[in-house]
Amino acid sequence: MSQFQDFNKLFRLDGKVALITGGSRGLGLHTATAFLQAGASRVIITARKAGGEHGIDQAVAKLNALPGISGSAVGIAANVANTNEIIALVEKIKKTEGKLDILVPNAGATWGSKFEDAPDASSVKILDLNVRGVFTLVQKSLPLLEAAGTRRDPSRVIIVSSTAGVNVPHVGENGTIMYSVSKAAAHHLGRNLAVELGPRNITTNVVAPGFFPSKLAAGLIEKLGGEEELNASNPRKRLGIPEDIAGVMVYLASPAGSYINGEDISVDGGARLCSGAHSKL
């Protein structure tokens, strides 16, 4: 008979401190919710604005009202495409927490247009947030991650990318070429960090969601025929739901995922394998 150590804690995050960028809505908010319900002691979320419908304040209030949680959420306004704001963010966490067990670079930017209509500014915005900003955030957070990680229980970096990083989903009138390129770069950044940081007791993995209904995806979903058409073209016959992202994020952040390093996990029901299904030429 196999003997497991602390099997009842295999998917728990008790005592963990997590930072989730872009955590005020969508996949980031789903992740923050899951971490708190799995026992995290502190979940820090960022967004560019504190107030408003999608700002940090409303998200923190929702998170701290979750029933049965033992930890708490806090919000810090930060533009994680800006190096100075990244440094300030990390300094605040250093003063209040002193360590960082889980880092989830989730904030992202996209742009949709015909290839010839895409302005240079859109490429700069996308690459600054989706690639350079992720690199810089991990780099500046390194001392906090090293302070938390051990050989048995490493710190975790979980980069939220997209299945657009492994296929060519949208071209033509609704082209997202530079977004797709940025996500491919995020995938390979994750592989490089896995090798670079693994010996320092920090694992790095990439989660690549497909379509999850959200404000960011709503416009493109509509242009591609709506949820009904996208449901029909997906091997699982549906789009993503919050539990889908919650499960994979808790797995990678918990003791169950401590030996997983350098992997890309697609969360899309297999839609990426249906070649050309989402391209509109």
ABEGO torsion letter per residue (X at the ends): XBBBBGAAAAABABGBBBBBBGAABEAAAAAAAAAAAAGBABBBBBBABABEAABAAAAAAAAAABBGBABBBBBBBBBAABAAAAAAAAAAAAAAAGBBABBBBABBBBBBBBAAABBAAAAAAAAAAAAAAAAAAAAAAAAAAAAABBAABBBBBBBBBBAAAABBABBEAABAAAAAAAAAAAAAAAAAAAAAAAAAGBBBBBBBBBBBBBAAAAAAAAAAGEAAAAAAABAAGBBBBAAAAAAAAAAAABAAAAABBGBBBBBAGGAAABBGAABBX
